[in-house]
Amino acid sequence: NLSERRTLAAERRLARFEFEVLPLMKGWFMLVFVLTTLLFGTGIPRMTLDTSPLDFLPAGIPERENLDRAAALFPGNNMLALVIRPPAQRVLSEQDLARIALLQREIESLAGVVATTAAADFMAVAKRIAELDGDGSESGVGEVDPFGPPAITLEDRLATRLFVETDLEGRALLALRDKIAATRAVAALIADGFKLEAASRELVMADQSHRLAHGLLLSVVTALALVFLLLYLVLRRFWLAVLGLVPSLLPILVVFGALGYFYERVNLGAAMVAAVSLGMVSDNTFHFLIAWQRCEREQNRVARALDRSVGPFIVTAFVLVAGFSATDFSRLEPMRQFGMFLGLSIGLGVITNGLLLPFMMRCLEKSRDPRPTTASSVLS
């Protein structure tokens, strides 16, 4: 009858498991697999998260090519504005501008700064014109406000700006802001009651991207804790929950280690892979470990559990990889890399859950019961 045929087909799959899959679960093979994974993982410290807004655009679009050509001719397409206010609502004086000029020269000495513009530049022009007029020679230039135009200093002289032109972006732009804040000229102005604020759209985007990067790191830790908690609640065994994390973590080590070796600079899309991958890959872990628990009183427990769960492994992996491959058509580079690396992580998760996790459970069974339990003994 149908039940006997299904039973016979299951036993044949168990016998095929012994001759086809079991040789891949040798101790030396698993050792090489784990060591290779850890070797890839050593590339993670080389990886840096790139928060540049340009990484949201693919390399071949005209807008980015135009910007790259302009940056090659005129470096410094990012602007950082330093707003300076005098203390106690008093107006700026020429002595204040001289102190700001000291800050300007100190900023120009920092790495990554291309040029600066401040009120002191207009004051120097005004003095030069006055010198020419004093010599009796016509300068040919009209009167120049020593405090600069309203775009530099307010007409009531309650605030002025120092523009810093730089070729830095993302995290490097944030580092430049911190270096400016640590200069001696800034410390002297703050000590005298001046208020200084760094502001620019590029700085806002870099700061938000940096905050998002920290949020992604927190999400990885949170996802890891939630997966462990759910494994423990479902399986009711602490050691099973710990072993269940291994197949989910190894694909992340491989993907991010490879990114560290071959890419070094990783954008936000690739950084999102870790947290999402934990949830996707752990699904197969739940399938196998629950099936393994249900086969507790059966012989060849690992083989039977794998026979029940390998189908969902392959089907879910195929559906997920096919679905995320659609992101390859996206014009947003982080979205495209997110789908590509997440698909790779899911594929590696099938290997870790289909080979490494059963191998660990077989080793656990042998440590508890050294008697052999093979498919041939079941058939006999």
C-alpha positions in Angstrom: 0.0 0.0 0.0 0.9 3.7 -0.1 2.2 3.7 3.5 4.6 0.8 2.9 5.9 2.5 -0.3 6.6 5.7 1.5 8.4 3.8 4.2 10.5 1.9 1.7 11.3 5.1 -0.1 12.4 6.7 3.1 14.7 3.7 4.0 16.2 3.9 0.5 17.0 7.6 1.0 18.6 6.7 4.3 20.8 4.1 2.6 21.7 6.6 -0.1 22.6 9.1 2.7 25.1 6.6 4.1 26.9 6.3 0.7 26.6 9.8 -0.7 26.3 12.3 2.1 28.0 10.6 5.0 31.5 10.6 3.3 31.3 14.4 3.3 30.9 14.4 7.1 34.3 13.1 7.9 36.1 14.8 10.7 39.0 16.0 8.5 36.6 17.5 5.9 34.6 19.4 8.5 37.9 20.6 10.1 39.1 21.9 6.8 35.7 23.6 6.2 35.7 25.3 9.6 39.3 26.4 9.3 38.7 27.8 5.8 35.7 29.7 7.2 37.8 31.1 10.1 40.5 32.0 7.6 38.0 34.1 5.6 36.8 35.6 8.9 40.3 37.1 9.5 39.5 39.5 6.7 36.8 41.2 8.7 39.2 43.6 10.5 40.3 44.8 7.1 36.8 45.8 6.2 35.8 49.5 6.6 32.2 50.7 6.3 32.0 53.4 3.6 29.3 55.9 4.3 29.9 58.1 1.2 26.6 59.2 -0.4 28.2 58.5 -3.8 28.0 54.8 -3.0 24.3 55.0 -3.5 24.9 55.5 -7.2 26.3 52.9 -9.6 29.6 53.7 -11.2 28.4 53.9 -14.8 25.6 56.6 -14.6 26.3 60.0 -16.2 25.8 62.0 -13.0 28.5 60.2 -11.1 30.9 60.2 -14.1 30.5 64.0 -14.4 31.2 64.4 -10.7 34.3 62.2 -10.9 35.6 64.2 -13.9 35.0 67.5 -12.1 36.7 66.1 -8.9 39.7 65.2 -11.0 40.0 68.7 -12.4 39.0 70.6 -9.3 39.3 68.5 -6.1 37.2 69.6 -3.1 33.6 69.2 -4.1 32.4 68.8 -0.5 31.9 71.9 1.7 32.0 72.3 5.4 30.8 75.6 6.9 32.0 76.7 10.3 29.6 79.2 11.8 31.2 81.5 14.4 29.3 83.7 16.8 30.9 86.3 19.2 30.0 86.1 22.9 27.2 88.1 24.6 25.6 89.3 21.4 28.4 91.7 20.7 29.4 92.4 17.1 32.5 91.1 15.4 35.6 93.3 15.4 38.6 93.3 13.1 40.6 91.8 16.0 38.1 88.9 16.0 38.6 88.4 12.3 42.4 88.2 12.9 41.8 85.4 15.4 39.6 83.6 12.9 42.4 84.0 10.4 44.6 82.0 12.7 42.0 79.3 12.9 41.8 79.4 9.1 45.5 78.8 8.7 45.4 76.0 11.2 42.6 74.3 9.3 44.4 74.6 6.0 47.2 72.6 7.4 44.9 69.6 8.0 45.0 66.7 5.6 42.1 66.6 3.2 41.5 70.3 3.2 41.7 71.8 -0.3 40.9 75.5 0.3 39.2 77.8 2.9 37.3 81.0 2.6 36.7 83.5 5.4 36.1 87.1 6.2 39.9 87.5 6.7 40.4 87.0 3.0 38.2 90.0 2.2 40.0 92.0 4.9 43.3 91.4 3.2 41.9 92.5 -0.1 40.5 95.7 1.5 43.8 96.5 3.1 45.6 96.0 -0.2 43.2 98.3 -2.0 43.7 100.9 0.7 47.5 100.7 0.3 47.2 101.2 -3.5 44.9 104.2 -3.0 47.2 105.6 -0.4 50.1 105.5 -2.8 48.2 107.8 -5.1 47.6 105.1 -7.7 44.1 104.1 -8.7 43.3 100.5 -7.8 40.4 100.3 -10.3 38.4 98.3 -7.7 35.5 99.7 -5.7 35.2 99.7 -2.0 35.5 96.2 -0.5 33.8 95.4 2.8 36.6 94.0 5.1 34.0 91.7 6.7 33.0 90.2 3.4 29.6 89.9 1.7 26.5 88.8 3.6 27.1 85.2 2.5 30.2 85.3 4.7 29.3 87.7 7.5 25.9 88.9 8.5 25.2 92.6 8.0 24.7 93.2 11.7 28.1 91.3 12.3 26.6 89.0 14.8 28.0 85.9 13.0 30.4 84.9 10.3 31.3 81.8 8.4 34.5 80.0 7.5 34.1 77.7 4.5 36.2 74.6 4.3 36.5 73.0 0.9 37.5 69.3 1.1 37.7 66.2 -1.0 36.7 64.0 2.0 33.3 62.4 2.5 31.5 60.0 4.7 33.4 58.9 7.8 36.5 60.8 6.7 34.4 64.1 6.7 33.3 63.4 10.3 36.9 62.8 11.3 37.9 66.2 9.7 35.2 67.9 11.7 36.6 66.4 14.9 40.1 67.5 14.0 38.9 71.0 13.5 37.2 70.9 16.9 40.5 69.8 18.5 42.6 72.7 17.1 44.1 75.1 19.5 42.5 78.1 17.7 39.0 76.6 18.3 39.8 75.9 21.9 41.0 79.6 22.4 37.8 81.0 20.8 35.5 78.7 22.9 37.4 79.7 26.0 36.6 83.4 25.2 32.9 82.7 24.8 32.7 82.2 21.1 30.2 79.7 19.7 31.3 77.5 16.8 29.1 75.1 14.9 30.0 73.0 11.9 27.2 72.6 9.4 26.7 71.4 5.8 24.5 69.0 3.9 27.4 66.7 3.3 28.1 66.6 7.0 24.5 65.7 7.8 24.4 62.8 5.3 27.8 61.5 6.6 26.5 61.7 10.2 23.2 60.0 9.4 25.1 57.2 7.5 27.5 56.8 10.4 24.5 56.5 12.9 22.9 54.0 10.6 26.1 51.9 10.6 26.1 51.8 14.4 22.4 50.8 14.3 23.2 47.9 11.9 25.9 46.7 14.4 23.3 46.8 17.2 20.8 45.0 15.0 23.3 42.1 14.4 23.7 41.7 18.2 20.0 41.9 18.8 19.2 39.4 16.0 21.8 37.0 17.4 20.3 37.2 20.9 16.7 36.7 19.6 17.7 33.7 17.5 19.4 32.1 20.5 16.4 32.8 22.7 14.0 31.3 20.2 16.2 28.2 19.8 16.3 27.8 23.5 12.5 28.3 23.9 11.7 25.8 21.1 14.3 23.1 21.9 14.5 23.6 25.7 18.2 22.7 25.7 20.9 25.3 26.2 23.6 23.3 24.3 21.3 22.8 21.3 20.7 26.6 21.2 24.4 27.2 21.3 25.1 24.7 18.5 22.3 26.1 16.5 24.1 29.5 16.3 27.1 28.0 14.6 25.6 27.4 11.1 24.1 30.9 11.1 27.4 32.6 12.1 29.8 30.9 9.7 28.2 32.2 6.5 28.5 35.8 7.9 32.2 35.2 8.6 32.7 33.9 5.1 30.8 36.8 3.4 32.2 39.6 5.4 35.7 38.1 5.5 35.7 37.9 1.7 34.4 41.5 1.6 37.3 42.6 3.8 39.9 40.8 1.5 38.5 41.7 -1.9 36.5 44.9 -1.4 37.8 46.5 1.9 35.3 49.4 1.6 31.8 48.1 2.3 28.7 50.2 1.8 25.5 50.2 3.9 23.7 47.6 1.7 26.4 45.0 2.3 26.4 45.8 6.0 22.7 45.0 6.3 23.4 41.4 5.2 24.5 40.2 8.6 21.3 40.8 10.6 19.0 39.6 7.8 21.2 36.6 7.1 20.9 35.4 10.7 17.1 35.3 10.4 17.2 33.6 7.0 19.8 30.9 7.7 18.5 30.1 11.2 15.2 29.0 9.6 17.0 25.9 8.2 18.6 25.4 11.7 15.1 25.2 13.3 13.9 22.7 10.6 16.8 20.3 11.3 17.0 20.5 15.1 13.2 20.1 15.5 13.3 17.1 13.2 16.3 15.8 15.1 14.4 16.1 18.4 11.3 14.3 17.0 13.5 11.3 15.9 14.8 10.9 19.4 13.7 7.2 19.7 14.6 6.2 16.2 17.8 4.7 14.9 20.1 6.7 12.6 18.6 9.8 14.1 20.7 12.4 12.2 20.0 10.7 8.8 16.2 10.7 9.4 16.2 14.3 10.6 18.2 15.4 7.5 15.9 13.4 5.3 12.9 15.3 6.7 14.5 18.7 6.5 16.7 18.7 3.4 13.7 19.4 1.2 12.7 22.6 3.0 16.4 23.6 3.0 16.7 23.5 -0.8 13.2 24.9 -1.6 13.4 27.9 0.7 17.0 28.7 -0.3 16.0 28.6 -4.0 13.0 30.8 -3.5 14.9 33.3 -1.3 17.9 33.5 -3.7 15.7 33.9 -6.7 13.7 36.6 -5.0 16.7 38.6 -3.8 18.4 38.3 -7.2 15.8 40.8 -8.5 17.7 43.5 -6.6 20.4 43.1 -9.3 18.3 45.3 -11.5 18.3 48.1 -9.0 20.1 51.4 -9.8 20.9 51.8 -6.1 24.3 50.2 -5.5 23.7 49.3 -1.8 20.5 47.6 -2.7 22.2 45.6 -5.5 25.0 44.5 -3.2 22.5 43.7 -0.4 20.7 41.2 -2.6 23.9 39.7 -4.1 25.7 39.1 -0.7 22.5 37.9 1.1 21.9 35.3 -1.6 25.5 34.1 -1.2 25.0 33.9 2.6 21.8 31.9 2.2 23.5 29.5 -0.1 26.3 29.0 2.4 23.7 28.5 5.1 22.4 25.5 3.2 25.9 23.9 3.3 26.4 24.7 7.0 23.0 23.4 8.0 23.1 20.4 5.7 26.6 19.2 6.5 28.2 20.9 9.5 25.2 20.9 11.8 24.4 17.1 11.1 28.1 16.4 11.6 28.1 18.1 15.0 24.9 16.2 16.0 26.5 12.9 14.9 29.6 13.7 17.1 27.2 14.4 20.0 25.4 11.1 19.5 28.7 9.2 19.4 29.9 10.8 22.6 26.7 9.7 24.3 26.3 6.3 22.6 29.4 4.8 20.9 27.4 2.0 19.2 27.2 2.5 15.4 23.8 3.4 14.0 24.0 3.2 10.2 21.4 3.0 7.5 22.4 -0.5 6.6 21.7 -1.7 10.2 18.2 -0.1 9.9 17.6 -1.9 6.6 18.7 -5.2 8.0 
